[in-house]
Amino acid sequence: MGMKLTVDGKEIPLNDFVSNFVQGTVIGGVSSLKGIKDNWKKIEIEVTK
């Protein structure tokens, strides 16, 4: 698995702990949603303000 955080076009480096924590949180939340299959390939989240 891989994870990349980009803010305003700049990639933000993440250490292993933060990367694993965020991945686990997102995957756990998304996987619990109805209609999400176990064989998903990619999850994208976009946040704007």
N, C-alpha and C positions, 0 to 999 in steps of 0.2 A: 504494500500500500504506500501511497505517497501523498504528500500534502504540500500546498504552496499557499502562502499568504501574500497578497499584493495590495498595497494601499496607494491609491492615486498613481498607478503605473509603476511603483517601486516595490520590488520584491523584498519582503521582510524575512530575514533568516530566523528559523525557529530551532531551538534545541530539541533533542529527542523527547524529553519529558513533555514539553508543551505540545509538540506535534502529536504524540500519542494521546495526550489528554483531549485535545480538540477533536482528533479523528474519532476517538471512542465516543465522545459526547454526540457528535453529529451523526455517526453511524447508528448509534443506539436510538436516537430520537427519530431519525428517518426510517429505520427498519421497523419501528413499531407502528408506523402509519399504515392504514388500510390501502391496499392496491399496490404496495411496493413489493416487487418480487425479490426473492433471495439472490438472484443472479444479476443484480444491477452492476453496471460497469463504472459509472461516474456520477458523483454528486457535485453540483455547482450551487453555491450560495452567493448572492450579490446583495450587498447592503449599501444603501445610499442615504444621504441626509440632505 
